[in-house]
């Protein structure tokens, strides 16, 4: 397990999941957008469990996310598209 210091608390996850989050966040932030972990993953992390999936939301529009991640399957709701890990 490795750690990532989040804004409000330390996140401890398996290396493969953590590295995927870091990679996605790095690309999105390099383009000038925000990215946050949301949903059940937050609940799991706070309670010390390893999430089975990690949903993220970005300040980028759906079209901007499609340009940033043309080869990743995106699922959309609430007019945002989220990279699926």
C-alpha positions as CSV (number, residue, x, y, z in Angstrom):
1,X,0.0,0.0,0.0
2,X,1.1,3.5,-0.8
3,X,-0.2,6.9,0.3
4,X,-1.3,10.1,-1.3
5,X,-1.8,13.2,0.8
6,X,-5.2,14.5,-0.2
7,X,-6.4,18.0,0.6
8,X,-8.2,16.8,3.8
9,X,-6.7,13.4,4.7
10,X,-4.1,10.8,3.8
11,X,-5.3,8.3,1.2
12,X,-3.8,4.8,1.4
13,X,-4.4,2.5,-1.6
14,X,-2.7,-0.3,-3.5
15,X,0.1,1.0,-5.8
16,X,-1.7,0.2,-9.1
17,X,-4.8,2.1,-8.1
18,X,-2.9,5.0,-6.6
19,X,-0.6,5.3,-9.7
20,X,-3.6,5.4,-12.0
21,X,-5.2,8.2,-10.0
22,X,-1.9,10.1,-10.0
23,X,-1.5,9.7,-13.8
24,X,-5.1,10.8,-14.5
25,X,-4.8,13.8,-12.1
26,X,-1.4,14.8,-13.6
27,X,-2.8,14.9,-17.1
28,X,-6.0,16.8,-16.1
29,X,-4.3,19.3,-13.9
30,X,-1.6,19.9,-16.6
31,X,-4.5,21.1,-18.8
32,X,-5.6,23.5,-16.1
33,X,-8.6,21.6,-14.7
34,X,-9.4,20.3,-11.2
35,X,-10.0,16.7,-10.4
36,X,-11.6,15.2,-7.3
37,X,-12.3,11.6,-6.1
38,X,-16.1,11.3,-5.4
39,X,-18.7,8.8,-4.4
40,X,-18.3,5.5,-2.7
41,X,-14.5,5.6,-3.0
42,X,-14.5,8.5,-0.6
43,X,-16.6,6.6,1.9
44,X,-14.4,3.5,1.5
45,X,-11.1,5.5,1.9
46,X,-12.4,7.4,5.0
47,X,-13.5,4.1,6.6
48,X,-10.1,2.5,5.9
49,X,-11.4,0.2,3.1
50,X,-9.9,-0.2,-0.4
51,X,-12.5,0.9,-2.9
52,X,-13.4,-1.5,-5.7
53,X,-13.6,1.4,-8.1
54,X,-12.8,5.1,-8.0
55,X,-15.0,7.7,-9.5
56,X,-13.6,11.1,-10.3
57,X,-15.2,14.4,-11.3
58,X,-13.4,17.2,-13.2
59,X,-14.0,20.9,-13.9
60,X,-13.4,20.0,-17.6
61,X,-16.4,19.8,-19.8
62,X,-17.3,16.5,-21.4
63,X,-15.8,17.6,-24.7
64,X,-12.6,18.7,-23.0
65,X,-12.3,15.3,-21.3
66,X,-12.9,13.5,-24.6
67,X,-10.0,15.5,-26.1
68,X,-7.8,14.8,-23.1
69,X,-8.6,11.1,-22.9
70,X,-9.5,10.0,-26.5
71,X,-8.6,6.3,-25.9
72,X,-10.3,5.9,-22.5
73,X,-13.9,4.7,-22.1
74,X,-15.8,7.5,-20.5
75,X,-19.1,7.2,-18.6
76,X,-21.2,10.3,-18.2
77,X,-23.8,11.6,-15.8
78,X,-24.7,14.9,-14.3
79,X,-23.3,16.4,-17.6
80,X,-19.8,15.3,-16.7
81,X,-17.7,12.5,-18.1
82,X,-15.6,10.5,-15.7
83,X,-12.6,8.3,-16.6
84,X,-13.4,4.8,-15.6
85,X,-10.4,3.0,-14.0
